[in-house]
Amino acid sequence: MNILFVCTGNTCRSPMAEAVLKHKGAEGFDVKSAGVFAMDGNDASFQTKEVLKENDIIHRHQSSSLSKENLDWASYIFTMTSNHKRAIVDQYPHVADKIFTLKEFVHEDPADLDVSDPYGGSVDIYRHTYRELDSLIEELIKKLG
């Protein structure tokens, strides 16, 4: 099963989600991440790398802009926000049946569809986002397993 996580710049949330899912060692998942406004080749943010390291996750990452090829490759596309989802479906309507916000897929009726954006924040803010993603990905594995 091919999983694509999408955020804005592909330096914070989506690479963190990718790293967490890969780290959990769930069998049968091939995982990538991309950003709707990403520049190819950027490193993950310092804070992202720091929080992953604190959780014993080593993840080599270079940002990737969202492409039709990645979208077509994916079995499921999980966005970090409802705005990301809407922007992708507007441009690539053929993926509408396999794209979800991560929260809407995992929870039956989430009050808030967006994963908190730590961009520009302190390491503590990134830790909060990590905990949020870690919990969501635990549920994702159960749901897809």
Residue pairs with C-beta under 8 A, 6 or more apart in sequence:
1 28
1 29
1 30
1 75
1 76
1 144
2 29
2 30
2 31
2 32
2 73
2 74
2 75
2 76
3 21
3 29
3 30
3 31
3 32
3 74
3 75
3 76
3 78
4 31
4 32
4 33
4 34
4 70
4 71
4 73
4 74
4 76
4 77
4 78
5 13
5 14
5 15
5 17
5 18
5 21
5 31
5 32
5 33
5 34
5 78
5 79
5 80
5 102
6 14
6 33
6 34
6 35
6 36
6 66
6 77
6 78
6 79
6 80
6 84
6 88
7 13
7 14
7 33
7 35
7 36
7 79
7 80
7 81
7 84
7 117
8 35
8 36
8 37
8 38
8 80
8 84
8 117
8 119
9 35
9 37
9 38
9 39
9 42
9 63
9 119
10 33
10 34
10 35
10 38
10 42
10 63
10 64
10 65
11 35
11 38
11 42
11 43
11 44
11 45
11 48
11 63
11 119
12 44
12 45
12 47
12 48
12 117
12 118
12 119
12 126
12 129
13 80
13 115
13 117
13 118
13 129
13 133
14 33
14 34
14 35
14 80
15 33
15 44
15 48
15 59
15 61
15 63
16 44
16 48
16 51
16 52
16 126
16 129
16 130
16 133
17 33
17 78
17 80
17 102
17 133
17 136
17 137
18 31
18 32
18 33
18 59
18 61
19 52
19 57
19 59
19 61
20 57
20 130
20 133
20 134
20 137
21 29
21 31
21 137
21 140
21 141
22 29
22 31
22 59
23 55
23 56
23 57
23 59
24 137
24 138
24 141
26 141
26 144
26 145
29 144
32 64
32 70
32 73
32 74
33 61
33 64
34 64
34 65
34 66
34 67
34 70
35 63
35 64
35 65
35 66
36 66
36 84
36 87
36 88
37 65
38 63
38 64
38 65
38 66
39 63
39 65
40 62
40 63
40 64
40 65
41 62
41 63
42 62
42 63
43 49
43 61
43 62
43 63
44 52
44 59
44 61
44 63
45 119
45 126
47 118
47 121
47 122
47 123
47 125
47 126
48 126
49 59
50 123
50 126
51 123
51 126
51 127
51 129
51 130
52 58
52 59
52 130
54 127
55 130
55 134
64 70
66 88
68 92
71 77
71 88
71 92
71 95
72 95
74 95
74 98
75 98
76 98
76 99
76 100
76 105
76 144
77 88
77 95
77 98
77 99
77 100
78 99
78 100
78 101
78 102
78 105
78 140
79 85
79 88
79 99
79 100
79 101
79 102
80 101
80 102
80 114
80 115
80 117
81 101
81 113
81 114
81 115
81 117
82 101
82 104
82 113
82 114
83 114
84 101
85 99
85 100
85 101
88 95
88 99
89 95
89 96
89 99
101 110
101 113
101 114
101 115
102 115
102 133
102 136
102 140
103 110
103 112
103 113
103 114
103 115
103 136
104 110
104 113
105 140
105 143
106 136
106 139
106 140
106 143
107 139
115 129
115 132
115 133
115 136
116 125
116 128
116 129
116 132
117 129
118 125
118 126
118 128
118 129
